Structures are given as C-alpha cells and as structure tokens.
Amino acid sequence: MSGHSKWNNIKRKKEKTDGQKAKIFTKMGREIAVAVKEGGPDPASNGKLRDCIAKAKAANVPNDNIERVIKKAASEGDKNNFENNFYEGYGPSGVAVIVETLTDNRNRTAGDLRHYFDKFGGNLGQTGSVSFLFSKKGLIVIEVDEDTVLDEEKLMEDVFDAGAEDFNYEDDVVEIYTDPNELGAVRDALESKGYQFAQAEVSYVPSTYTSIDSEELQVKMGRLLETLEDNDDVQNVWHNWANPPEDEEE
C-alpha cells in the first residue's frame, strides 16, 4: 500500500470541528438504523448491526447515541426507507472516485453528485467505470501513538492468526486487510487480544494510483472530495489520488 491507503489520506478527519463530528454521528446513526430495520435490534444475531456499532465506536460516537438510534429504529419498524447506492466517476486528471450513499431520495442524491463532479472538473460515470481499479477489502486500522507499544513480530502473528490476508505497518499506522466477509470475525479476534481500532469497515482499496501535477487541479480535487464528504447522503468516498496535499483532506 505504501502509505496511499484511504486511511492515510484522511486520518485528519479525526480532528474535525464539532459541527463536522455531529454530521459524522448523524451518518453513523443512519447506517445503524438501516441495519436494525434489515436484521433486528440485537447485535448478537445481527452481524451488520454489530459491524455498524463497531464502526460508530471507532468514530467516537457515544454509546448513548448508539443505543438511542437502535431503540428508535426498532420502534419505528419500516418507517425509514433509506437505500444504499454506489456511484463511480472521475475527478480532475482522471482520479478515480467511488461514492457510497444512503438516501431516501435517489434522484436528489444523483443530481447532487453529478453537479459536484461537473463543478470541480470531473464527470460522474456509469456503474463499473472505475470500480475495476479497486479491490473490495475489509480494512482494520490501528493508530500507534507515543503511548502505544507494539511488537511488530507479535502483531504479525496475531493478525494472521485472526485470519487476515495482509497488513502494512507504516507511518505510525497499522492497516490490516481481510476478505470483506471475514472483517467482523477478524476484528472480533483481534479485539479479544486487546487491540483497539481507529477504523474497521469494508473499503475499496485502489490497485493503481493517479497523481495530479497541476496545483489548480489539486485544489479542485480536494474541493470535490470535501464537498462529497459534506453531503448528508454520502456515507463513504474512496479514491486513487496518489499525492493529496498535506493541507487537504477527504
């Protein structure tokens, strides 16, 4: 991965303002509500809900918020009608972008995304137009700070014992890759060994990367990612931009 993963490009997301954190909490709540609707309110029997709760906790969503969303979603039954969709397109200089949405109005969301891509020098494509440039993987991230001591040899042993496919330890970030269907099992196995995660979710990992040489186009690409992330209907954005500036974030 050599430091080009989605996490390394967006780890500054953890430092966002309170307003932006509130937006992230809302998006996590929407995912949890959909999971409850699809499989019930008990995470012990609802694997998708269990994954959503783990993702929300990694995003620092308070337990009270999570419990409130689950209770509300369970009492509402079929009232929420959000649907999950994926959109693909190209940003400036041919950077490939995949956008995951959760929306109650597909036409509104598609129109918004098309406008964003056009505005910042890209174009929204058809299904399959860029996804072939990515591999769908479970991605578990461990941040290593000055208070964390990791034995890399022991880490490697634990990671592969848990059933992971690969891992990368670079720039104080451990990225663990799994089969998408094994993400929950690997996460639970590592959690039982005492590891804590900054992220644990299914991601689209680029197989090739695109650089942007023009400063003007770098600004446009950064604005495109920022605008996509700010949309209430957008849950995730993945891209293969190889050289995002340090002061830009997804």
HUMODA-V968822 format. One record per residue. PHI is phi in whole degrees, -180 to 180 (999 if undefined). BURIAL is b if it has 16 or more other C-alpha atoms within 10 Angstrom, else e. Layout:
PHI,BURIAL
PHI,BURIAL
This chain:
999,e
50,e
79,e
-104,b
-70,b
-56,b
-61,b
-64,b
-82,b
-129,e
-62,e
-70,e
-56,e
-65,e
-103,e
-67,e
-69,e
-60,e
-62,e
-70,e
-63,b
-60,e
-65,b
-63,b
-60,b
-63,b
-66,b
-62,b
-61,b
-65,b
-63,b
-63,b
-61,b
-65,b
-63,b
-63,b
-61,b
-80,e
-135,e
94,b
-87,b
-99,e
-63,b
-66,e
-112,e
-120,e
-61,e
-65,b
-64,b
-60,b
-65,b
-65,b
-64,b
-62,b
-64,b
-64,b
-65,b
-64,b
-88,b
67,e
-73,b
-61,e
-57,e
-60,e
-62,e
-63,b
-64,e
-64,e
-65,b
-62,b
-63,e
-66,e
-65,b
-67,b
-78,e
-81,e
64,e
-94,e
-68,e
-81,e
-129,e
-75,b
-126,e
-95,e
-136,b
-120,b
-125,b
-128,b
-169,b
-120,b
-91,b
-56,b
62,b
79,b
-66,b
-82,b
-135,b
-118,b
-121,b
-102,b
-124,b
-135,b
-138,b
-103,e
-150,e
-61,b
-64,e
-63,e
-65,b
-62,b
-64,e
-61,e
-65,b
-61,b
-62,e
-62,b
-61,b
-64,e
-62,e
-108,b
82,b
-122,b
-155,b
-80,b
-105,b
-86,e
-58,e
95,e
-71,b
-132,b
-64,b
-67,e
-89,b
-129,b
-117,e
-81,b
-137,b
-78,b
-125,b
-113,b
-119,b
-118,b
-88,b
-111,b
-106,e
-66,e
-94,e
-105,e
-116,e
-119,e
-88,e
-62,e
-66,e
-67,e
-59,b
-60,b
-62,e
-64,b
-61,b
-77,b
-63,e
-75,b
103,b
-72,b
-90,e
-165,e
-152,b
-137,e
-122,b
-155,e
55,e
64,e
-133,b
-103,b
-113,b
-114,b
-111,b
-133,b
-61,b
-54,b
-77,e
-104,b
-55,b
-61,b
-66,b
-66,b
-60,b
-63,e
-65,b
-71,b
-63,e
-66,e
-92,e
98,e
-79,e
-119,b
-119,b
-89,b
-159,b
-155,b
-161,b
-73,b
-134,b
-106,b
-98,b
-65,b
-96,e
-136,e
-129,b
-123,e
-95,e
-118,b
-87,e
-75,e
-63,e
-62,e
-73,b
-62,b
-62,b
-64,b
-65,b
-61,b
-67,b
-61,b
-63,b
-62,e
-68,b
-61,b
-63,b
-79,e
-74,e
-60,b
-83,b
-89,b
-95,b
-148,b
-133,b
-122,b
-151,b
-118,b
-73,b
-82,b
-134,e
-63,b
-59,e
-62,e
-93,e
-105,b
-145,b
-74,b
